[in-house]
């Protein structure tokens, strides 16, 4: 009887230890979503990082876990991100002192209004040496000392954007986590604080303010040393976590309930973590109307590619196949690469087969030395470019169609609305551009639009498409709506 009683006590004690470990040592049981793990990995290469994510999928938790690893040096075996082998000085910040306390501090240290929750955040309770209160803000902390595995203590300071940029000046810092979007001025100041230590600034937020200067800087002009990761509700869904043998953050019922609380123009931003550009979207179409898993391309379907020349901005190519019977266009492949000469791009293009290629008029432009234009250069490397530059299909009774961008945009938009264009789901570069292709003051913003331009060239040149196995355009033009050859 005594032996049985001892076994029960032992089992109870083991259960208590496991429960305490889960409660006070969350760092050791963190099992990241795939998107969180990818974001952590970017720290090995980038000093300025942005996780632009949907609401309610754990982006702040992700940021807090990363900060806890850096403060303690207790990196897991799976870690592939930045590693600090010594104690660090770090800052964390949010919009106001209250939101910094209620979100950032809570994720790192535990609920601020519950003394028994101290140490239930991402930083293990056993690693918290001491803390100091922030004057004038109930239950808020200004600084925390954290034990680092190498010996010595890391220092973590809590700040708020409302304190003003001048409060973000002064000392050098190893690592800064900004939860919620800062102003461009404050962000620049944060980066400056890390420069002499070759430190790192990372942000986690949902782009509630739309296409701001900070967001546009990452989306439209990503520089070396910067990284941008996007995560949607699908990245934290029950289906994704089932694949990981773990419970998901959101299920379909929860997602539907949350979405119903938002106005239509907010839903894309809340669900997919992308700027709500609203009426500024060039293609205001639900992407589910376009998205399709890859299917076999029938041999008799005519194919054509669109090529957009570039250097600083990427050279882009999009391949499409046309099911004439149903008048459905399939975007089945794409390529985008900057700062490479024509022979490099041609090498890639030629691996996709001898598909005819539509190209814009600047391909005829010769340089100051009179060297061949880009179109002739690509031809010399074996690419099957059409013998003339791109023009829209001519209207009835017209000989030329011109190269109006808006004409092509309207044709593409009509196809999208009528389910007559489908895009393979794995073409990540294409989808990235599609989601961010927008207007400002009515004009299309010509930034990261290369694959969109190539798509327009290809789709508006379907009259020159030929089936696989036919190496050249036959010289016959077919207008699908008129049935004329």
ChimeraX attribute file (.defattr): number of C-alpha atoms within 10 A of each C-alpha:
attribute: neighborCount
match mode: 1-to-1
recipient: residues
	/A:1	6
	/A:2	7
	/A:3	8
	/A:4	9
	/A:5	10
	/A:6	11
	/A:7	12
	/A:8	12
	/A:9	12
	/A:10	12
	/A:11	12
	/A:12	12
	/A:13	12
	/A:14	12
	/A:15	12
	/A:16	12
	/A:17	12
	/A:18	13
	/A:19	12
	/A:20	13
	/A:21	17
	/A:22	15
	/A:23	19
	/A:24	22
	/A:25	21
	/A:26	19
	/A:27	24
	/A:28	16
	/A:29	12
	/A:30	14
	/A:31	12
	/A:32	16
	/A:33	21
	/A:34	15
	/A:35	19
	/A:36	23
	/A:37	17
	/A:38	14
	/A:39	24
	/A:40	21
	/A:41	15
	/A:42	21
	/A:43	22
	/A:44	11
	/A:45	14
	/A:46	20
	/A:47	21
	/A:48	21
	/A:49	23
	/A:50	23
	/A:51	25
	/A:52	26
	/A:53	27
	/A:54	27
	/A:55	21
	/A:56	17
	/A:57	22
	/A:58	18
	/A:59	23
	/A:60	24
	/A:61	21
	/A:62	22
	/A:63	26
	/A:64	26
	/A:65	23
	/A:66	25
	/A:67	23
	/A:68	23
	/A:69	21
	/A:70	23
	/A:71	29
	/A:72	27
	/A:73	21
	/A:74	17
	/A:75	20
	/A:76	12
	/A:77	6
	/A:78	7
	/A:79	13
	/A:80	15
	/A:81	17
	/A:82	20
	/A:83	14
	/A:84	17
	/A:85	15
	/A:86	16
	/A:87	21
	/A:88	22
	/A:89	19
	/A:90	25
	/A:91	21
	/A:92	25
	/A:93	26
	/A:94	24
	/A:95	18
	/A:96	14
	/A:97	22
	/A:98	16
	/A:99	17
	/A:100	24
	/A:101	29
	/A:102	18
	/A:103	19
	/A:104	26
	/A:105	25
	/A:106	23
	/A:107	24
	/A:108	24
	/A:109	24
	/A:110	25
	/A:111	20
	/A:112	19
	/A:113	14
	/A:114	9
	/A:115	10
	/A:116	10
	/A:117	16
	/A:118	18
	/A:119	23
	/A:120	23
	/A:121	25
	/A:122	29
	/A:123	28
	/A:124	23
	/A:125	20
	/A:126	11
	/A:127	19
	/A:128	19
	/A:129	12
	/A:130	10
	/A:131	15
	/A:132	12
	/A:133	13
	/A:134	16
	/A:135	10
	/A:136	8
	/A:137	12
	/A:138	13
	/A:139	17
	/A:140	22
	/A:141	22
	/A:142	17
	/A:143	19
	/A:144	20
	/A:145	19
	/A:146	25
	/A:147	22
	/A:148	23
	/A:149	16
	/A:150	13
	/A:151	12
	/A:152	13
	/A:153	21
	/A:154	22
	/A:155	18
	/A:156	24
	/A:157	17
	/A:158	21
	/A:159	25
	/A:160	22
	/A:161	21
	/A:162	13
	/A:163	12
	/A:164	12
	/A:165	16
	/A:166	9
	/A:167	13
	/A:168	18
	/A:169	13
	/A:170	10
	/A:171	8
	/A:172	17
	/A:173	24
	/A:174	20
	/A:175	26
	/A:176	24
	/A:177	24
	/A:178	26
	/A:179	25
	/A:180	20
	/A:181	24
	/A:182	20
	/A:183	14
	/A:184	14
	/A:185	12
	/A:186	18
	/A:187	19
	/A:188	14
	/A:189	17
	/A:190	25
	/A:191	19
	/A:192	18
	/A:193	22
	/A:194	20
	/A:195	15
	/A:196	10
	/A:197	11
	/A:198	14
	/A:199	22
	/A:200	23
	/A:201	28
	/A:202	27
	/A:203	23
	/A:204	23
	/A:205	20
	/A:206	25
	/A:207	23
	/A:208	18
	/A:209	12
	/A:210	16
	/A:211	17
	/A:212	14
	/A:213	13
	/A:214	17
	/A:215	20
	/A:216	15
	/A:217	13
	/A:218	18
	/A:219	19
	/A:220	16
	/A:221	13
	/A:222	12
	/A:223	11
	/A:224	10
	/A:225	13
	/A:226	18
	/A:227	20
	/A:228	18
	/A:229	17
	/A:230	17
	/A:231	24
	/A:232	21
	/A:233	22
	/A:234	20
	/A:235	22
	/A:236	23
	/A:237	20
	/A:238	18
	/A:239	17
	/A:240	19
	/A:241	19
	/A:242	11
	/A:243	10
	/A:244	14
	/A:245	9
	/A:246	13
	/A:247	15
	/A:248	19
	/A:249	19
	/A:250	20
	/A:251	15
	/A:252	13
	/A:253	9
	/A:254	11
	/A:255	16
	/A:256	11
	/A:257	10
	/A:258	15
	/A:259	16
	/A:260	10
	/A:261	10
	/A:262	12
	/A:263	9
	/A:264	11
	/A:265	12
	/A:266	18
	/A:267	18
	/A:268	21
	/A:269	24
	/A:270	23
	/A:271	21
	/A:272	21
	/A:273	22
	/A:274	25
	/A:275	22
	/A:276	21
	/A:277	22
	/A:278	16
	/A:279	13
	/A:280	18
	/A:281	18
	/A:282	22
	/A:283	21
	/A:284	17
	/A:285	13
	/A:286	12
	/A:287	15
	/A:288	10
	/A:289	15
	/A:290	20
	/A:291	17
	/A:292	17
	/A:293	10
	/A:294	16
	/A:295	9
	/A:296	6
	/A:297	16
	/A:298	12
	/A:299	11
	/A:300	14
	/A:301	18
	/A:302	24
	/A:303	28
	/A:304	29
	/A:305	31
	/A:306	30
	/A:307	30
	/A:308	24
	/A:309	22
	/A:310	18
	/A:311	12
	/A:312	9
	/A:313	16
	/A:314	19
	/A:315	22
	/A:316	24
	/A:317	29
	/A:318	29
	/A:319	24
	/A:320	26
	/A:321	29
	/A:322	25
	/A:323	17
	/A:324	13
	/A:325	8
	/A:326	8
	/A:327	14
	/A:328	17
	/A:329	24
	/A:330	24
	/A:331	27
	/A:332	21
	/A:333	18
	/A:334	23
	/A:335	20
	/A:336	18
	/A:337	16
	/A:338	14
	/A:339	12
	/A:340	13
	/A:341	14
	/A:342	19
	/A:343	16
	/A:344	13
	/A:345	21
	/A:346	18
	/A:347	14
	/A:348	13
	/A:349	25
	/A:350	14
	/A:351	8
	/A:352	12
	/A:353	13
	/A:354	20
	/A:355	27
	/A:356	26
	/A:357	28
	/A:358	32
	/A:359	27
	/A:360	19
	/A:361	13
	/A:362	14
	/A:363	20
	/A:364	16
	/A:365	13
	/A:366	14
	/A:367	10
	/A:368	6
	/A:369	6
	/A:370	8
	/A:371	11
	/A:372	15
	/A:373	14
	/A:374	20
	/A:375	26
	/A:376	17
	/A:377	18
	/A:378	22
	/A:379	16
	/A:380	14
	/A:381	16
	/A:382	15
	/A:383	23
	/A:384	24
	/A:385	23
	/A:386	17
	/A:387	14
	/A:388	13
	/A:389	17
	/A:390	23
	/A:391	19
	/A:392	18
	/A:393	19
	/A:394	11
	/A:395	10
	/A:396	9
	/A:397	6
	/A:398	8
	/A:399	9
	/A:400	12
	/A:401	14
	/A:402	13
	/A:403	17
	/A:404	10
	/A:405	13
	/A:406	11
	/A:407	15
	/A:408	20
	/A:409	17
	/A:410	13
	/A:411	13
	/A:412	19
	/A:413	17
	/A:414	14
	/A:415	18
	/A:416	21
	/A:417	15
	/A:418	12
	/A:419	14
	/A:420	19
	/A:421	25
	/A:422	23
	/A:423	22
	/A:424	19
	/A:425	16
	/A:426	14
	/A:427	16
	/A:428	11
	/A:429	13
	/A:430	24
	/A:431	18
	/A:432	15
	/A:433	18
	/A:434	19
	/A:435	19
	/A:436	24
	/A:437	21
	/A:438	23
	/A:439	17
	/A:440	12
	/A:441	7
	/A:442	11
	/A:443	11
	/A:444	16
	/A:445	16
	/A:446	12
	/A:447	15
	/A:448	19
	/A:449	23
	/A:450	25
	/A:451	26
	/A:452	21
	/A:453	23
	/A:454	27
	/A:455	27
	/A:456	24
	/A:457	29
	/A:458	30
	/A:459	30
	/A:460	22
	/A:461	21
	/A:462	24
	/A:463	19
	/A:464	23
	/A:465	28
	/A:466	21
	/A:467	19
	/A:468	19
	/A:469	12
	/A:470	14
	/A:471	13
	/A:472	16
	/A:473	20
	/A:474	10
	/A:475	8
	/A:476	10
	/A:477	14
	/A:478	14
	/A:479	12
	/A:480	13
	/A:481	7
	/A:482	8
	/A:483	7
	/A:484	9
	/A:485	9
